[in-house]
């Protein structure tokens, strides 16, 4: 007996919109317009005879039917993705060159690559850790991962992962200096300034953090320790040298392992995000498709790195 399935595009649109709580973010993931996502979901709702979302002025809210429907769909798509990865891993081969920021490569990507090697053993992955922007017309690069606000230049891009920023320090330093009860108390602690620059933009600023918290910092705030590499700044914080503005993606493993802790719960949204970037031709390369599929899954699940 043939399966009676609803429109598959509608299912993909609903699952992505429910996962992101946004038609716009779902549209980015699916490479369609938000209007197309809305249209596909309305078609699915008509086919099912139920309402899946309540459209609110400030976002989306799943109905009871939508909440009941979502887990099975997500599990089904995850199974398809895993099966596809296994199949591609048996059939793909050749070199894949990825240009990536050294901080992201060292703190997030490299520790997770064992899972990619297991899924795609014949792909020869070459990571180029660098901060400069890639010229796809001259450089032999298939894909770039950049931490910027937006991508210009007629390239194909997709937002992979956003970040939040907040103070982090080693548990030993926190124990030695005592509890931090409010943002202003951080002014009395040794602060490490992450002066890493990506795409011409300063990634992290203590001044912007204090401004968000409604605090006017002293003029000599920037005269404390400054480090122009996020990986080194994180290592200094782990060693108990001071407090850094932790970038959520890059400190996730250290937080999970207890090497860093948050003295305050306050977090601010980073203006930049991680973007996948390639040419139109490169974007459709099977190796690029395999790697970007794997990256999306890693970013979505938030699994910590596995020490091998």
C-alpha positions in Angstrom: 0.0 0.0 0.0 1.5 3.4 -0.9 2.3 5.8 1.8 -0.1 8.8 2.1 2.3 11.6 2.9 1.6 15.3 3.1 3.6 17.7 0.8 7.2 17.2 1.6 8.2 20.8 1.1 5.5 21.8 3.6 6.9 19.3 6.1 10.4 20.8 5.7 9.1 24.3 6.0 7.1 23.6 9.1 10.0 21.6 10.8 12.5 24.4 10.1 10.2 27.2 11.1 9.2 25.4 14.4 12.9 24.7 15.2 13.9 28.4 14.6 10.6 29.9 15.8 10.9 32.1 12.7 9.8 32.0 9.0 12.8 34.2 8.1 15.4 31.9 9.7 13.7 28.9 8.1 13.8 30.6 4.8 17.6 31.1 5.2 18.1 27.5 5.9 16.0 26.3 3.0 17.2 28.9 0.5 13.7 30.2 -0.2 11.8 33.4 0.7 9.9 33.8 4.0 6.7 34.2 1.9 7.4 30.8 0.3 7.8 29.2 3.8 4.6 30.7 4.9 2.8 29.5 1.8 4.1 26.0 2.1 3.0 25.8 5.8 -0.4 27.1 5.0 -0.7 24.4 2.3 0.4 21.8 4.9 -2.2 23.0 7.4 -4.9 22.8 4.7 -3.8 19.3 3.8 -3.8 18.2 7.5 -6.9 20.1 8.4 -5.3 21.6 11.5 -3.5 24.8 12.5 0.1 24.3 13.4 1.2 27.9 14.3 -0.4 30.9 15.9 1.0 33.9 14.0 1.7 36.6 16.6 3.0 40.2 16.1 6.3 39.3 17.7 6.8 35.8 16.4 5.4 32.3 16.1 3.8 30.0 18.7 3.2 26.3 18.1 -0.3 25.1 18.7 -1.0 21.9 20.6 -1.2 20.1 17.3 2.1 21.6 16.1 3.8 20.6 19.3 2.6 17.0 19.0 3.6 16.8 15.3 7.1 18.3 15.6 9.1 15.6 17.4 8.3 12.9 14.9 9.2 15.1 12.0 12.5 16.2 13.5 13.4 12.6 14.3 12.5 11.5 10.8 14.6 14.3 9.1 17.5 13.5 11.5 17.4 9.8 10.4 17.3 10.8 6.7 20.3 13.1 7.3 22.3 10.4 9.1 21.5 7.8 6.4 22.5 10.3 3.7 25.7 11.1 5.5 26.6 7.4 5.7 25.9 6.9 2.0 27.9 10.0 1.0 30.7 8.9 3.2 31.0 5.7 1.2 30.9 7.5 -2.2 32.6 10.8 -1.7 36.3 11.4 -2.2 38.9 14.0 -3.0 40.2 17.2 -1.3 37.9 19.7 0.4 39.7 23.0 1.3 38.0 25.1 3.9 39.2 28.6 5.0 38.3 29.2 8.6 39.1 31.6 11.4 41.9 30.1 13.6 39.8 30.8 16.8 36.8 28.9 15.5 39.0 26.1 14.0 40.9 25.5 17.3 38.1 26.0 19.8 35.0 24.6 18.1 35.7 22.9 14.8 38.9 20.8 15.1 37.8 19.0 18.3 34.6 17.8 16.5 36.2 16.7 13.3 36.4 13.0 14.4 32.7 12.7 13.7 33.1 14.1 10.2 36.0 11.7 9.4 33.8 8.8 10.6 31.0 9.9 8.2 33.2 10.8 5.3 36.4 8.8 5.5 37.4 9.4 1.8 37.2 13.2 2.0 40.6 14.8 2.3 39.9 17.8 4.5 42.3 20.7 4.3 41.7 23.4 6.9 43.3 26.8 6.2 43.3 28.7 9.5 43.4 32.4 8.6 41.7 35.7 9.3 41.9 37.3 5.9 38.9 37.2 3.6 39.1 34.7 0.8 39.2 35.7 -2.9 37.4 32.8 -4.5 38.6 33.9 -7.9 42.3 33.5 -6.9 42.4 31.2 -3.9 42.0 27.4 -4.1 39.3 27.3 -1.5 36.0 25.4 -1.7 34.3 26.9 1.4 34.9 29.6 3.9 33.5 30.1 7.5 33.5 33.7 8.6 32.4 35.6 11.7 30.8 38.8 10.3 27.6 40.7 10.3 26.8 40.1 6.7 28.4 38.8 3.5 28.8 41.0 0.4 30.3 40.4 -3.1 27.8 38.2 -4.9 28.7 35.0 -3.0 26.4 32.3 -1.7 26.2 32.4 2.0 24.2 30.9 4.9 24.1 31.9 8.6 25.4 28.9 10.5 25.4 29.9 14.1 24.8 33.0 16.3 26.6 33.8 19.5 26.0 35.4 22.8 28.7 37.2 24.8 29.2 37.2 28.6 31.9 37.2 31.3 33.7 33.9 32.0 36.6 33.0 34.3 38.3 30.0 35.8 36.6 28.5 38.8 39.9 28.9 40.8 40.0 32.6 40.1 36.4 33.1 41.1 37.0 31.2 44.3 40.1 33.3 45.1 38.4 36.7 44.3 35.0 35.9 45.7 31.5 36.0 44.2 30.5 38.6 41.6 27.0 39.8 42.4 26.6 42.6 39.8 28.3 43.8 36.5 29.9 46.8 38.2 31.9 44.4 40.4 33.8 43.2 37.3 35.6 46.6 37.1 37.6 45.5 40.2 38.7 42.3 38.6 41.6 41.6 36.1 39.9 41.9 32.7 41.4 40.4 29.5 40.5 42.3 26.4 40.0 40.1 23.3 41.3 42.4 20.5 40.8 39.8 17.8 39.7 41.4 14.6 37.7 39.6 12.0 36.7 41.1 8.7 37.7 44.6 10.0 35.3 44.3 13.0 36.3 44.0 16.6 34.6 40.9 17.8 34.4 41.5 21.5 34.4 44.7 23.6 34.2 45.1 27.4 33.1 48.7 26.8 30.1 47.6 24.8 29.2 45.1 27.5 29.4 47.7 30.3 27.3 50.1 28.1 24.7 47.4 27.7 24.7 46.9 31.5 24.2 50.7 32.0 27.7 51.2 33.5 30.1 54.0 32.5 33.5 52.4 32.7 36.7 54.3 33.4 38.7 55.9 30.6 41.7 53.6 31.3 39.6 50.4 31.0 41.5 49.3 27.9 44.9 49.6 29.6 44.6 46.1 31.0 45.8 42.9 29.3 45.0 42.9 25.5 45.3 39.8 23.3 44.7 39.8 19.6 43.8 36.1 19.3 40.7 34.7 20.8 42.2 31.2 21.3 45.1 32.7 23.4 42.6 34.9 25.3 40.5 31.8 26.2 43.7 29.9 27.2 44.7 32.8 29.5 41.3 32.8 31.2 41.4 29.0 31.7 44.9 29.6 33.3 43.3 32.0 35.8 44.9 35.2 34.4 41.6 37.2 34.3 38.0 37.5 33.1 37.2 37.5 29.3 34.1 38.3 27.4 33.3 34.7 26.4 31.9 33.9 23.0 29.3 31.2 23.5 30.4 28.9 20.7 34.1 29.1 21.5 33.9 28.5 25.2 31.1 25.8 25.1 33.6 22.9 25.7 35.4 24.7 28.5 32.1 25.5 30.2 31.0 21.8 29.8 34.3 20.6 31.3 34.2 23.1 34.2 37.4 24.8 33.1 35.5 28.1 32.8 32.4 29.3 34.7 30.1 32.3 34.3 30.3 34.6 37.4 27.1 36.4 36.1 24.2 35.1 34.1 24.0 38.3 32.0 24.5 37.6 28.2 24.3 40.0 25.2 23.7 39.1 21.6 26.7 39.3 19.4 26.3 41.5 16.3 28.4 39.0 14.2 27.5 35.4 13.4 29.2 32.5 11.7 28.5 32.3 8.0 29.2 29.6 5.5 30.4 31.2 2.3 31.2 29.9 -1.2 30.6 30.5 -4.9 27.5 29.3 -6.6 29.5 26.5 -8.2 31.3 25.6 -5.1 28.1 25.5 -3.0 26.8 22.7 -5.2 30.0 20.6 -4.9 29.1 17.2 -3.3 32.0 17.6 -0.8 30.8 21.1 0.2 27.2 19.9 0.5 28.4 17.0 2.8 30.5 19.3 5.0 27.9 22.0 5.3 25.2 19.4 6.1 27.5 18.0 8.9 28.2 21.5 10.2 24.5 22.3 10.4 23.9 19.2 12.4 26.8 19.9 14.8 25.6 23.5 15.3 22.0 22.3 15.9 22.7 19.5 18.4 25.3 21.5 20.3 27.2 18.3 21.2 30.5 18.9 23.0 33.7 17.8 21.3 34.8 14.2 21.8 38.3 13.6 23.1 39.9 10.8 21.1 
